[in-house]
Amino acid sequence: MQTIAQTTIPVVAKTRVIKRILKGATVRYENENESTVVIGKERTFKIEHVEKVFTAKKTGERCVIVYAVDIDDNARAKHRCLHIGGIRVIA
């Protein structure tokens, strides 16, 4: 069973559980492709609010839409859609 980052919480956890662990957390996230903001694929976001948790119809992956401070992009606050499986570290 796939878990979220370094936790024991499964990717298929209930929406309220995912929202609770991500709200206010700083996460290291691995993009699927090379980033246009940093060298490589890893990004850092400080999640202020989780707006939606859903399963992507095309890929079947669990995703979240968050409002987050993008640490790698001059700390700009913006909406992001993240694949939960791409979250590597939650601090």
HELIX and SHEET records of a PDB file:
HELIX    1   1 THR A   15  LEU A   22  1                                   8    
HELIX    2   2 ILE A   84  GLY A   86  5                                   3    
SHEET    1   A 5 ARG A  76  HIS A  83  0                                        
SHEET    2   A 5 ARG A  62  ASP A  70 -1                                        
SHEET    3   A 5 GLU A  42  THR A  55 -1                                        
SHEET    4   A 5 THR A  26  GLU A  30 -1                                        
SHEET    5   A 5 ILE A  87  ILE A  90 -1                                        
END                                                                             
